[in-house]
Amino acid sequence: MLGELLKNARIAAGMTQEDLAFKAGVDRSYVSMLERDLKSPTLQMLFRICRATGASPTRIVSELERNASGNSM
């Protein structure tokens, strides 16, 4: 779920995974793992990715919360 939101933010910014990785200072394979929900970012990394894409961390977390509230945990 978070991976899809991060991917959408990257695409909306017109960036490739390589572009995002360079701007956020991480490896492209890490971006790929995040987008496929194979890894979860730390809060610090979430802010770095949001800063790199221009996305709002608050919007990302709010949307994640909204999606999660529709599912029973």
C-alpha positions in Angstrom: 0.0 0.0 0.0 2.7 2.5 1.0 4.8 1.4 -2.0 2.0 2.3 -4.4 1.7 5.7 -2.9 5.5 6.3 -3.2 5.5 5.1 -6.8 2.6 7.4 -7.6 4.4 10.3 -6.0 7.5 9.5 -8.1 5.6 9.2 -11.3 3.7 12.4 -10.6 7.1 14.1 -10.2 8.1 12.8 -13.6 11.0 10.8 -12.1 12.4 7.4 -12.8 13.5 5.2 -10.0 17.1 6.1 -10.8 16.2 9.9 -10.6 14.6 9.4 -7.2 17.4 7.2 -5.9 20.0 9.8 -6.9 18.0 12.7 -5.4 17.2 10.9 -2.2 20.8 9.5 -1.9 19.8 5.8 -2.0 20.3 2.9 -4.3 17.8 2.3 -7.1 17.1 -1.2 -6.0 16.0 0.2 -2.6 13.5 2.4 -4.3 12.2 -0.6 -6.2 11.9 -2.6 -3.0 10.0 0.2 -1.3 7.6 0.5 -4.3 6.9 -3.2 -4.2 6.3 -3.2 -0.4 9.3 -5.5 0.1 10.9 -2.9 2.5 9.4 -0.3 4.7 11.1 3.1 4.9 12.2 4.7 8.2 10.4 7.9 9.0 13.6 9.8 8.0 13.7 8.0 4.7 10.0 8.7 4.0 10.8 12.4 4.5 13.8 12.2 2.2 11.7 10.5 -0.5 8.9 13.0 -0.1 11.3 15.9 -0.3 12.9 14.5 -3.5 9.5 14.0 -5.2 7.8 17.1 -3.8 5.1 15.0 -2.2 3.7 15.9 1.2 4.6 13.4 3.9 1.3 14.3 5.7 -0.7 13.5 2.6 1.1 10.2 2.1 0.5 9.1 5.7 -3.1 10.4 5.7 -3.9 8.4 2.5 -2.2 5.3 4.0 -4.3 5.7 7.2 -7.5 6.2 5.1 -6.7 3.0 3.1 -5.9 1.0 6.2 -9.1 2.1 8.1 -11.1 0.3 5.4 -9.3 -3.0 6.2 -9.7 -4.8 9.5 -6.3 -5.1 11.3 
